[in-house]
Amino acid sequence: MAPSRHISANHKPATLRSPVLIPEVDTARLLSLRVALGITVAFLLTAECALGSRFLANEIITAAEARSQERSRMETHDDLLLRVERMAPGFGGMFIEVDGRLAVYLLDTSRVSAARSAIETVFGPSLTAGGVRAVQGQYTVSQLKAWTERASAVVLDVPGVTMVDVNEAKNRVTIGVEDDSRTQTVKDVLSSLKIPREAVLIQVTGQINPVDPR
């Protein structure tokens, strides 16, 4: 007969260790926090991308506007002549002679080298390839330009006047009229504008009809 086993009153049967369970409510809370954090990060990333795209779009638009403004500010031929004068004071215009040389009007003909350098900078070296000759000028380009603008504001309203322009080949302002009968009227207007009569050439051009754009 097997010996009987006596169990002490203080003895508890051995059991497996129960796992530590996280309360269900805490688990749910952690899950909610993780989801919320994920949503926040995703929102921040999306906002960053959106803002970056908006800034990039703004930069593209700004660059396009700058190019458009630059095109609208394109220099005219007279503007280029004024640039030459700023670099070579006393410059009054230029023209190409029959032999291919560039004749340059200067108030001080000894400054022809400076004028040549300025012309090559603004217009390129091909213009002076045939040589340069200084011609005594009486007026600067800026003077002729100012008188042209002053005359245009009034003279172009005179019947029979066809044009007002800087004539750099003559170092003068040229005013065109349909016929010689308009000449005296133009002279009277010029006198009231205080434009030197010697600075203006009045030229008969005949009637000038506008070009049909079609």
Backbone hydrogen bonds, N-H to C=O, Kabsch-Sander energy under -0.5 kcal/mol:
donor,donor_aa,acceptor,acceptor_aa,energy
6,H,4,S,-0.6
7,I,5,R,-0.5
8,S,6,H,-0.5
11,H,8,S,-1.1
21,L,19,P,-0.7
27,T,23,P,-1.8
28,A,24,E,-2.1
29,R,25,V,-1.8
30,L,26,D,-2.5
31,L,27,T,-2.4
32,S,28,A,-2.3
33,L,29,R,-2.4
34,R,30,L,-2.4
35,V,31,L,-2.5
36,A,32,S,-2.6
37,L,33,L,-2.7
38,G,34,R,-2.5
39,I,35,V,-2.4
40,T,36,A,-2.3
41,V,37,L,-2.5
42,A,38,G,-2.4
43,F,39,I,-2.4
44,L,40,T,-2.5
45,L,41,V,-2.6
46,T,42,A,-2.5
47,A,43,F,-2.8
48,E,44,L,-2.5
49,C,45,L,-2.4
50,A,46,T,-2.7
51,L,47,A,-3.0
52,G,48,E,-2.8
53,S,49,C,-2.6
54,R,50,A,-2.4
55,F,51,L,-3.0
56,L,52,G,-2.4
57,A,53,S,-2.6
58,N,54,R,-2.6
59,E,55,F,-2.2
60,I,56,L,-2.2
61,I,57,A,-2.6
62,T,58,N,-2.7
63,A,59,E,-2.4
64,A,60,I,-2.3
65,E,61,I,-2.5
66,A,62,T,-2.3
67,R,63,A,-2.2
68,S,64,A,-2.3
69,Q,65,E,-2.6
70,E,66,A,-2.3
71,R,67,R,-2.3
72,S,68,S,-2.0
73,R,69,Q,-1.1
74,M,71,R,-1.4
80,L,76,T,-1.8
81,L,77,H,-2.0
82,L,78,D,-2.2
83,R,79,D,-1.7
84,V,80,L,-1.9
85,E,81,L,-2.1
86,R,82,L,-2.1
87,M,83,R,-1.5
88,A,84,V,-2.3
91,F,88,A,-1.3
92,G,105,Y,-2.7
95,F,103,A,-2.1
97,E,95,F,-0.5
97,E,101,R,-3.1
100,G,97,E,-1.8
102,L,131,G,-2.8
103,A,95,F,-3.2
103,A,101,R,-0.7
104,V,133,R,-2.9
105,Y,93,G,-2.4
106,L,135,V,-2.5
107,L,90,G,-1.7
109,T,107,L,-0.5
111,R,108,D,-2.0
112,V,109,T,-0.9
115,A,111,R,-2.0
116,R,112,V,-2.7
117,S,113,S,-2.3
118,A,114,A,-2.1
119,I,115,A,-2.6
120,E,116,R,-2.4
121,T,117,S,-1.9
122,V,118,A,-2.1
123,F,119,I,-3.2
124,G,119,I,-0.6
124,G,120,E,-1.1
127,L,124,G,-0.9
128,T,125,P,-1.0
129,A,126,S,-0.9
131,G,128,T,-1.9
133,R,102,L,-2.8
135,V,104,V,-3.3
137,G,106,L,-2.6
141,V,91,F,-2.1
144,L,140,T,-2.2
145,K,141,V,-2.8
146,A,142,S,-2.1
147,W,143,Q,-2.4
148,T,144,L,-2.2
149,E,145,K,-2.2
150,R,146,A,-2.1
151,A,147,W,-2.7
152,S,148,T,-2.6
153,A,149,E,-1.4
154,V,151,A,-1.5
155,V,151,A,-3.3
156,L,151,A,-0.5
156,L,152,S,-0.8
157,D,154,V,-1.5
158,V,155,V,-2.1
161,V,158,V,-1.9
162,T,176,G,-2.6
163,M,176,G,-1.1
165,D,174,T,-2.4
167,N,172,R,-3.1
168,E,166,V,-0.8
170,K,167,N,-1.2
171,N,167,N,-1.0
172,R,167,N,-2.0
173,V,199,A,-2.8
174,T,165,D,-2.9
175,I,201,L,-3.0
176,G,163,M,-2.1
177,V,203,Q,-2.4
178,E,160,G,-2.6
182,R,179,D,-1.7
183,T,180,D,-1.5
186,V,182,R,-1.9
187,K,183,T,-2.2
188,D,184,Q,-2.2
189,V,185,T,-2.0
190,L,186,V,-2.4
191,S,187,K,-1.9
192,S,188,D,-1.6
193,L,189,V,-1.2
194,K,191,S,-1.0
195,I,190,L,-1.8
199,A,196,P,-1.4
200,V,197,R,-1.5
201,L,173,V,-3.3
202,I,200,V,-0.5
203,Q,175,I,-2.7
203,Q,201,L,-0.7
205,T,177,V,-3.0
205,T,203,Q,-0.6
206,G,177,V,-1.2
209,N,207,Q,-0.6
